[in-house]
Amino acid sequence: MAATPINPATYQAQLDEKAERMQALFADVDTPELEVFASPAQHYRMRAEFRVWHEGEDLYYIMFNQETREKYRVDQFPQASRLINDLMPLLIDAMKPNRALRHKLFQVDFLSTLSGEILVSLLYHRQLNDEWVAEAKALKQRLNDEGFNLNLIGRARKQKIVLDQDYVIEKLTVHDQTLTYQQVENSFTQPNGEVAQKMLAWAVDCTQDSEGGLLELYCGNGNFSLALAKNFDRVLATELAKPSVESAQYNIAANKIDNVQIIRMSAEEFTQAMEGQREFRRLKDNNIDLSSYNCNTIFVDPPRSGMDEDTCRMVQGYERIVYISCNPDTLKANLEILGHTHRITRFALFDQFPYTHHMEAGVMLERK
C-alpha cells in the first residue's frame, strides 16, 4: 500500500479555506487586510521520519493512519523535499541486503535543506558495534559518490554515533541577503524552508526604519535574530534550549554579525530579570547590562501555549511588537491583553503545513 498522495491541484482551495478560517477567528479583532504567504504545493517539508517494517527479505518505510492507526507502506512522500524523496529508495535498497545495517532498525529520520545538505538518523532496538560503524561509513561513502551531501547518525538506547556531524548547514535568502544556519538533529527548525524565507522577509519588512535595539524571546537557533539584525542597533535574544543557544552562537559567527547577543534564559526568567525581581549570574558572566539596551521593539515566537500573562505585561512595555504564532487561538488570547495598549498594523498567514489544519500567523503591533 502506498502513502496517500497529496493533490497539488487542491492546494489553492485549502489555502483559501485557511485564510477564511483565520479571518473568521479574528473577526472581532481590529486587523488590517490579511497577508497570505503560500507554500509550494508539494516537496515543502525539510524534515520527515518513517518507521521501518521488516517482512522477510523485504524492508520498507511505513507510516500510520492517524485515525485508524493502521500502517501503510511509503515508497515516496511528496510532502517531503525532493532531496528526501531522491534518497529514500537508494537508502533502503542499500540496507536491505546488509544485516549489520538493517538488524533491528526501526526508524529513519531525514533532515534536509534548500542548500543541498541532508542528515539521516538510523534508530535501532540494539546496541551498535564496530561492524555497524564500518558498514555505515561504507554506506555514507556510496551515497555521497552518487551525488548526495550526506551525513549519518546511528542511535540506540543511550548511544549516539555520528558520521561525521550531527547537523546540516542551511542557506536561506532574505531579500538580497543569504544567511547561514546550523540546524542540529533533534533541535527545532522551521520545517518548511520556502515559507521560512517568506516569514523572515516579512519580519524584516515590518521592522524597516527601526530605531534603537531589538529584544527577542524564544529565539531558537537565531533564525529571526540574524535576519533582523540589520534593522537594529543591537539585538538581545533569549533561548532556553542549550543546543539551540549553541547553534545560535555558531550562526552569529558564521554570518559575521557583531550586534547580536544570545543569552540562555526562559522568557519567564527574563521577565523577572527585567523587572528586577531576580538577579541572574549568567547575565553578569556574559557582561550583559540590561539597562544598556535601548530596545523599542520586541519579537516573540512562543510555543503553542503562547505567552503567560506576566510575559504579556512585560511585552506591553515596548513600542512595537512582532509576534509569530504557531497557534492562532493562543495568539488571540494574548491579543486580549496586548490589544489594550497596542493596535495591529500587519496581519499575516504563513502556510507552513499545507493540507493540515495548522496555521502559522504573524502580527505587527504598535503602541496606540
N, C-alpha and C positions, 0 to 999 in steps of 0.2 A: 504494500500500500504506500503511495507517495504522500508527501505533505500536501495539505490543502492549499492550492495555489491562490495567490492574491490576483486581483484583476485590475491592472493599471487603468483600464477604461472607466472604472468606477471611482478613480481617485478624486477627481474634482468634486463629484457629488458628495463623497464622505467629508471632504474639507469644507464644502458649503454648509453641510449639516452641523459640523463643529462650530463654525462661525455663528450660525444661528443659535446654537446652544449657549455659546459664550455670551452673545448679546442678550439672550433671554435671562441668563443668570445675573447679569449686571444691569438689567432693565431699570431698576430703581436706584441706580448709581449714576451720577452725572459724569459721563465719559465722552471723550471725543470719538470720532469715527474709528472703528476697529481696523487696525492694520493687520493683514493676514499674510503670513510667510509660509509658503508651500514647501513640502519635501519633494525629493524625487519620488516618482510613483513606484519605483522598485529599486533594489540594491542600495538601501539607505542606512541599514544598521551596520555600524562598525564592529559590533560585538555579537557573538552568538555562542550558545552552548547546547550540546546534544548529549543525551545518554547513548551508550553503545550496547547493541544487542548481539549476543553470540548465538549462532544457530548452526551447529555442525561446523563445517569448514568456513561457513559464511560469517561475515562481520559487517554490521552496518549501523548507521546512526538512526536513532529514534527520538520522537518527542511524544508527549502525552496530550490527549484531548483534555482541555481544562474542565469541560463539563462532565464527560463520561469517564475520564481517567484512563481510557483505552490508549494503548500505544499505537503509533503508526510510523512507518519507515520514512526516512528523509534522505533522499539522494541529492537533491538540490534544495536550496532555501532562498527564494527570490527576495525575501525581505533583507537578507544579509548582503554585504558588499560583494561586488564581482570578485574581488580578491579571495574572499572566503569561499565563494562558490567554485572558483577555479581550483582551490587547494583541496576542498573536501574529498573528491573522489580519488585523487592521487594519494592523499594521506592514508585513507582507509585501505586502498588496494595494496599499498606498500606494507601495511601492518598485518594484513590477513595471513600471509604465509609465515610470519615471523613470531614464534612463540614468545620470545623474550619481550616483544613489544605489545602483544595482544593479550597475554595471560592476565586475567582478572582486571583488564581495562574496563572501566565502567562509564567514563565521561570524557568528552573532549571539549575544551573551551577555546574559542578563537577571539583574538583581539587584533583588528586590522586598522589601517589608516588610509587617509586620502593620499599620503605621501609614498605609499607602496610597501611599507613595512608590515609584518604580521608576526604575531606571537601565538603559539599553540601550547596549551597546558593539557597534559595527559594525566588523568586521575585513575588511581589503582586501588584495589582492595588487597594489596600485598606490599611488602617492603621491596624496594628497588635495589638491585645489586650492580656489580661491575659489568655483568653481561648486558644488563639493560642500558647502562651508560654507553657502552661500546656500540650497541645496535642503534641507540637514539642518535649518537653522533653521526653514524653512517647514514641514517635516515635524513637527518638535517642536511648533510652534505649533498645527498642525492637530490633532494627537493630544491636546494639552492642552485645546483647545477642545471635544474630545469627552469631557472629564471626567477625563483622566489627570493625575497629578502626575509628569511625566516629564522626565528629563534624558538627553542623548545624548552619546556619545563616539565619535569616529572614530579607528580605529587602522590604521596601515600600518607598514611596516618603518621603524624609527627615527622614527616620527611618532605623535603623540597630540594630537587636537583635542578640547577639552572644551566642551560646550554644556549648561549653564553651570557645572556642578560634577561632580566625579568621585566623589561619594559620595551615599548616602541617609542619612536620619535615621530610625532605628528607635525605637519606643517599646515597651518590654517592661514588663509589670505583674508585680510580685513581691509576693505578699500584698496589702497595701494601698498599695504604693509603685509609682509609674510612673517608670521610668528611661529616659533619653535616650541613644542610642548612635549615633555616627557610624560608618558602615560604608563603607569605601573600596573601590572597584573593585579586583579582583585581590588583596585582602587577606583573610586568613582571618576568617570569621564563622561562627557556628553555622548550619548550613543549614536546620534545622527550627525555625521560630520558636516554635511552640506547645510543643514539647518543651524548647526552650531556656528558656522561662519556668518549666517544671517543674523543670529542673535547678537554676536559680537559687533557686527556692523551697526545694528540698530542701537545698541547701547552707546557706541562711540558717537553716533549721530545725535542721540539725545543729550549728550554731555559736551557737545562742541561749545567753545567760547566760555568754558567754565572758569571760575576764579577760585583761588585757594587750593586746598587739598581734597582728597577723597578718602573716606573710610569705607572699607568693605568688610562685611561679616559673611562667614561661611564661604571663604574664597577658594576652597578646594586646592587644585594644583596651580592656582594663579590664572586660571582661564580668562576671566574678565579683567583682573587686575592689570595684566600686562598689556592687553589691548587698549585699556582706558588710560594708561599711564601718560600718554602723550597729551591728554587733555587737562592734566592737573600738575600743580607744582610738585606735590608729593602724594604718595598713596600709602596708607597704612591698612593692612589687611590681616584678618584673623581667621584661623582654621584650627580645629581640634585634632583631626586625624593626623597622626605623626607621618605616615607615608605621603600624604598629600602635602604636608608642610615641606618635607624633604624634596618632593618634586617641584614645588613652587620655588624653592631656593635654586634648584638646578635650572629651572626655566628663566629665572631672573638673570642668572649668569649667561645662559645660552643666548639670550636676546640682548645682552649688554644694556640692560635697563638699570639706571642708577637711582631712580627716585621711588622705588617700591620697597617697603619693609613689611615682612611677614612675621607675625607672632602667633605662637601656638596657644590659643585660648578659645574657650567656647564663647558664644555670643552673650550668654548669661554672665560669665566671668568678666567679660569686657565691660558690660553694663555696670557691674559692681565697681570696677576699676575707675571708669569714667565718673561715676557718682561719688567716688571717694569712700565707698563702703569697705573696701578691702585693698590692701597693697599686695602686689604680686612680684615675687623675686625675679621671675623671668623677664619682666619689664626692665628692672634695674640691670640684670645681667646683660641685656641687649642694648643698654643705654637708650631706652625709649622713654622720653618725657612726653606724656600725652598732652600736656599743656602747650607744647611747642608746635602742635599741629593745628593749622587753621583750616579745618575741614568744613566746607559749606555743603558738601554733597555726600550722601551715604548710599552705598549699593548693597542690597541684600538679596541673597539667593538661598532662602531657608529650606529645610527638609519639608516633607509633605505635611507635617504637623503645623507648619507656619511658625510665626514668632510668638513667644509668650508675651503676656501683657506688659511686663516690665521692659522688655526689649522694644516693644512698640512705642512705649512712652519715651524711651531714650532716642529712638529714631526720629520722633517728632521734633527733636531739638535741632534738626538740620533743615537748611533752606530747601534743598532738593533731595528727593528720594527716588532711586531707581530700584524697582522691586521685580525680580524674576521669580516666577512661581510655577512649581510643578503640580500644584493643586489649587485650582481656581476657587474652590469652596473655602479653604483656609485663607486665601488671599482676600476674599470678600469679607471674611470675619475680621481680618486685620484692618481692612479699609474702614470698618465701622469706627475704629479708634483714630486711624490716620486721617480720615476724612474730616475730623473736627478742625484740624489745623491746616490741611493741605488739599489742593484740588488736583485732579488728574488731568495732565496735559498731553500725554501719549498713552495709547492703549493698543496692545499687540497680542496676536495669537501666533504661536510657533508650532508647527505640526511635527513635533519630534517623533511621534509614534503613530504613523499612518495606520488606518484600518483598525484602530482600537479606540476606546472611549477616552483615552488620556489626552489632556490638553495642557500645553505649556503657555503661560501668559506672561506679559511684561507690561508694567505701568510705570510712567514717569509722573511724579507728584511734585508740585511746587507750592511753597507757602502761600496761603491766601493773603 
